[in-house]
Amino acid sequence: MTEPARRGFSRSREPAWLKWLLIGIVYLIVVVLIIVPLLQVFSIALSAGWEAFVQKALVDPDSLHAMWMTFVVSSISVTINIFFGVALAWAVARFQFPGRTLLISMVDLPFAISPVAVGLMFMLLFGRQGFFGSTLEEWGIEIVFSTPGLILATTFVTLPFIARELIPVMEAIGPDEELAAITLGASGWQMFWLVTIPNIRWALLYGVILCTARAMGEFGAVSVLSGKIAGSTETMPLRVDKLFHEHDEPGAFAVASILTLFALMTLIAKAALEHWVLASIKKPDADEL
């Protein structure tokens, strides 16, 4: 039996009620867990009127500074992760060395550790009473309750995203094209920019989008390291938390709605990227026909 016939035979045995039941359950979960909360965020954000929304989200100095801090911390963290992810994927996919399997497993460690535990870990390392605290204080370097601490925590929790996207792609591509470029006289940089980067560009961009979304929404680790100092070390999630605990619900949801818009923009970029990748795969196949 051919594969299409086998798929058709399998579908024909499924009762229609089961299909629609499963589809209904999925849509119900999406509506209850995603659509309704999103609508509620914007509803409460605008409950006090448009002027109050603008004042709380787009005029308030502390909210504006929280947006700026979110942008700075996310940008630097994603940039660090790009270099780390490409270097790690290159090392793992192109070389065999002792501890390679352990290194691959360690990449997933940020997924396994609670972000709050990550913040406490860095606090014990870099705090004033921490392992490196006295040394850093002598050198005039401040990690805890400062921007470097936010960047460090955000970088750690987002570490796997880009690397995990690149490793399987580079392993699947193999080194043949790169070896051919070197054989034909290309330098290492020429080979990297003209052969490697074009081959991994979609996976790299996809990883950057996921990493950016995660970095913008990070709360647990940065809440421990930041001290939640308004106008200094607050990011947007921390600002939302502070306003909510001050019983300023319209203000909290106003800032949360801006953060939600950033998340939706990331989702749209992800969907567009998937469409472009699918189109780029189908186009060569159509040309061959």
PATI-90708 format. One line per field, with one value per residue (C-alpha): residue in one letter; x, z, y. Coordinates in steps of 0.05 Angstrom, whole numbers, padded with zeros to 5 digits, always signed. Last residue first. Example, Ala and Ser with C-alpha at 12.3 -4.5 7.8 and 13.67 -1.06 7.14 Angstrom:
% residues 2
code: [S, A] $
X: [+00273, +00246] $
Z: [+00143, +00156] $
Y: [-00021, -00090] $
END
This chain:
% residues 289
code: [L, E, D, A, D, P, K, K, I, S, A, L, V, W, H, E, L, A, A, K, A, I, L, T, M, L, A, F, L, T, L, I, S, A, V, A, F, A, G, P, E, D, H, E, H, F, L, K, D, V, R, L, P, M, T, E, T, S, G, A, I, K, G, S, L, V, S, V, A, G, F, E, G, M, A, R, A, T, C, L, I, V, G, Y, L, L, A, W, R, I, N, P, I, T, V, L, W, F, M, Q, W, G, S, A, G, L, T, I, A, A, L, E, E, D, P, G, I, A, E, M, V, P, I, L, E, R, A, I, F, P, L, T, V, F, T, T, A, L, I, L, G, P, T, S, F, V, I, E, I, G, W, E, E, L, T, S, G, F, F, G, Q, R, G, F, L, L, M, F, M, L, G, V, A, V, P, S, I, A, F, P, L, D, V, M, S, I, L, L, T, R, G, P, F, Q, F, R, A, V, A, W, A, L, A, V, G, F, F, I, N, I, T, V, S, I, S, S, V, V, F, T, M, W, M, A, H, L, S, D, P, D, V, L, A, K, Q, V, F, A, E, W, G, A, S, L, A, I, S, F, V, Q, L, L, P, V, I, I, L, V, V, V, I, L, Y, V, I, G, I, L, L, W, K, L, W, A, P, E, R, S, R, S, F, G, R, R, A, P, E, T, M] $
X: [+00197, +00266, +00243, +00184, +00230, +00276, +00216, +00187, +00245, +00248, +00173, +00176, +00232, +00194, +00131, +00169, +00201, +00133, +00106, +00166, +00161, +00086, +00102, +00155, +00106, +00056, +00108, +00123, +00049, +00044, +00100, +00060, -00002, +00036, +00054, -00019, -00038, +00005, -00019, -00093, -00081, -00047, -00054, +00019, +00031, +00007, +00052, +00113, +00098, +00087, +00152, +00190, +00162, +00182, +00253, +00271, +00344, +00348, +00284, +00251, +00299, +00273, +00334, +00359, +00390, +00329, +00278, +00327, +00326, +00250, +00225, +00248, +00196, +00241, +00295, +00247, +00221, +00291, +00316, +00258, +00271, +00346, +00337, +00294, +00346, +00401, +00360, +00344, +00417, +00449, +00470, +00482, +00526, +00569, +00586, +00601, +00613, +00649, +00687, +00710, +00731, +00771, +00804, +00779, +00829, +00788, +00805, +00778, +00713, +00707, +00719, +00663, +00616, +00631, +00627, +00558, +00490, +00454, +00504, +00500, +00424, +00422, +00469, +00440, +00371, +00397, +00453, +00404, +00356, +00402, +00431, +00366, +00367, +00441, +00439, +00381, +00419, +00483, +00448, +00409, +00472, +00509, +00452, +00461, +00433, +00486, +00544, +00585, +00658, +00702, +00762, +00763, +00687, +00696, +00747, +00703, +00641, +00674, +00648, +00589, +00581, +00576, +00539, +00574, +00573, +00517, +00474, +00490, +00462, +00402, +00385, +00392, +00348, +00295, +00302, +00287, +00340, +00323, +00318, +00383, +00417, +00401, +00471, +00500, +00476, +00514, +00576, +00570, +00566, +00629, +00668, +00729, +00732, +00700, +00696, +00651, +00581, +00599, +00651, +00610, +00546, +00583, +00614, +00548, +00509, +00561, +00566, +00491, +00480, +00523, +00482, +00417, +00439, +00461, +00396, +00352, +00386, +00384, +00312, +00286, +00324, +00293, +00223, +00236, +00261, +00196, +00156, +00196, +00188, +00112, +00094, +00083, +00052, +00020, +00004, -00017, -00064, -00092, -00106, -00139, -00188, -00186, -00208, -00157, -00105, -00161, -00188, -00119, -00099, -00167, -00163, -00097, -00124, -00185, -00144, -00089, -00112, -00187, -00188, -00129, -00155, -00224, -00194, -00156, -00216, -00259, -00208, -00205, -00281, -00286, -00240, -00272, -00342, -00319, -00298, -00226, -00223, -00223, -00162, -00120, -00141, -00124, -00055, -00043, -00066, -00019, +00039, +00028, +00000] $
Z: [-00244, -00219, -00212, -00169, -00122, -00118, -00098, -00046, +00003, -00003, +00007, +00070, +00098, +00081, +00115, +00177, +00179, +00174, +00231, +00275, +00258, +00275, +00342, +00357, +00342, +00388, +00444, +00435, +00438, +00502, +00533, +00515, +00545, +00609, +00617, +00613, +00655, +00713, +00705, +00704, +00763, +00809, +00872, +00891, +00882, +00810, +00797, +00823, +00782, +00718, +00729, +00740, +00675, +00640, +00666, +00731, +00749, +00752, +00747, +00800, +00838, +00833, +00872, +00804, +00821, +00850, +00802, +00744, +00755, +00759, +00708, +00637, +00586, +00541, +00542, +00523, +00463, +00441, +00446, +00405, +00351, +00352, +00346, +00284, +00255, +00266, +00238, +00176, +00167, +00176, +00105, +00086, +00149, +00134, +00061, +00046, +00116, +00146, +00083, +00072, +00145, +00141, +00076, +00010, -00035, -00072, -00019, +00035, -00003, -00014, +00060, +00077, +00027, +00055, +00130, +00144, +00131, +00181, +00237, +00223, +00226, +00288, +00326, +00303, +00336, +00402, +00403, +00390, +00446, +00498, +00531, +00545, +00621, +00625, +00582, +00623, +00688, +00663, +00630, +00693, +00735, +00687, +00695, +00770, +00835, +00836, +00787, +00812, +00792, +00831, +00829, +00905, +00904, +00851, +00895, +00957, +00921, +00884, +00932, +00956, +01015, +00969, +00918, +00858, +00871, +00922, +00883, +00819, +00849, +00878, +00810, +00778, +00833, +00815, +00742, +00761, +00734, +00680, +00620, +00640, +00640, +00567, +00544, +00596, +00557, +00494, +00537, +00569, +00500, +00477, +00541, +00504, +00433, +00365, +00320, +00267, +00296, +00370, +00358, +00305, +00346, +00407, +00368, +00334, +00399, +00439, +00388, +00379, +00454, +00469, +00418, +00448, +00518, +00495, +00458, +00513, +00568, +00528, +00504, +00572, +00604, +00555, +00569, +00644, +00635, +00599, +00655, +00708, +00669, +00662, +00592, +00550, +00596, +00653, +00618, +00553, +00590, +00632, +00568, +00535, +00592, +00660, +00634, +00577, +00611, +00641, +00571, +00540, +00591, +00590, +00514, +00522, +00580, +00537, +00475, +00508, +00562, +00552, +00476, +00461, +00508, +00476, +00406, +00425, +00457, +00397, +00349, +00392, +00394, +00319, +00302, +00352, +00325, +00254, +00272, +00252, +00207, +00143, +00167, +00171, +00102, +00073, +00105, +00078, +00009, +00010, +00033, -00019, +00000] $
Y: [+00411, +00432, +00505, +00482, +00445, +00505, +00549, +00502, +00509, +00585, +00589, +00546, +00590, +00653, +00628, +00607, +00676, +00709, +00667, +00685, +00759, +00757, +00723, +00775, +00831, +00796, +00795, +00869, +00883, +00842, +00885, +00947, +00914, +00898, +00971, +00990, +00929, +00954, +01025, +01005, +00958, +01009, +00967, +00981, +00906, +00913, +00973, +00935, +00872, +00911, +00949, +00884, +00856, +00921, +00924, +00960, +00972, +01048, +01088, +01047, +01001, +00930, +00903, +00879, +00812, +00776, +00805, +00793, +00718, +00711, +00762, +00750, +00773, +00814, +00760, +00704, +00742, +00761, +00690, +00664, +00716, +00705, +00629, +00639, +00686, +00635, +00578, +00620, +00643, +00574, +00559, +00632, +00639, +00578, +00591, +00665, +00692, +00631, +00611, +00682, +00688, +00623, +00643, +00616, +00581, +00528, +00476, +00522, +00530, +00455, +00442, +00491, +00458, +00388, +00406, +00376, +00407, +00362, +00375, +00450, +00449, +00405, +00453, +00519, +00520, +00493, +00545, +00602, +00584, +00552, +00614, +00651, +00640, +00656, +00719, +00747, +00737, +00768, +00826, +00842, +00837, +00883, +00934, +00942, +00914, +00859, +00865, +00924, +00928, +00977, +00931, +00923, +00911, +00857, +00821, +00827, +00800, +00741, +00687, +00729, +00776, +00838, +00797, +00766, +00691, +00684, +00734, +00697, +00633, +00670, +00697, +00628, +00598, +00650, +00630, +00557, +00510, +00458, +00504, +00540, +00471, +00456, +00477, +00430, +00370, +00391, +00403, +00335, +00302, +00340, +00324, +00298, +00325, +00312, +00373, +00404, +00402, +00414, +00468, +00504, +00500, +00528, +00586, +00603, +00601, +00640, +00696, +00700, +00693, +00753, +00794, +00769, +00790, +00858, +00872, +00844, +00885, +00949, +00942, +00921, +00978, +01028, +01001, +01006, +01077, +01095, +01064, +01102, +01168, +01162, +01185, +01122, +01070, +01107, +01173, +01139, +01093, +01150, +01189, +01129, +01117, +01085, +01017, +01019, +00975, +00932, +00916, +00908, +00855, +00822, +00813, +00777, +00734, +00714, +00696, +00654, +00605, +00604, +00614, +00568, +00514, +00517, +00514, +00451, +00419, +00434, +00404, +00341, +00335, +00350, +00292, +00245, +00261, +00246, +00175, +00158, +00097, +00139, +00178, +00116, +00092, +00160, +00159, +00088, +00108, +00168, +00122, +00068, +00000] $
END
